Amino acid sequence: MLACALFLPSLRDCWLLADRGFDADDFRQTLDDQGVRACIPPRSGRRWPSRFSRRLYRQRHTVENFFARIKRYRRIATRYEKLANHYLGFLLLTAVLDWLKFGV
């Protein structure tokens, strides 16, 4: 959770879409203190489940599917490139190829 806390100041006044693993009261309180709205489905064992938007949560699923598709390219999944600029170039290339193929 500490790594996520480093990015919270830059997320002010926006939505954070996360999976059930981030459903903790202290994390939700930290998000609320920073002015970040959370769309996190509650875990099944919670006594008082918090509300979340199913419509908004579906968008997270779309992004997850995109990353699953681009990881099919071996060069992206194993990160052969040593320099960040070269890796970003291949990442953009695979994103364009994915867009041309699926048109999402």
Buried (B, 14 or more C-beta within 10 A) or exposed (E): EEEBEEEBEEBEEEBBBBEEEBBEEEBBEBBEEBEBBBBBBBEEEEEEEEEBEEEEBEEBEEEEEBEEBBEEBEEBEEEEBEEEEEBEEBBEBBBEEBEEEEEE
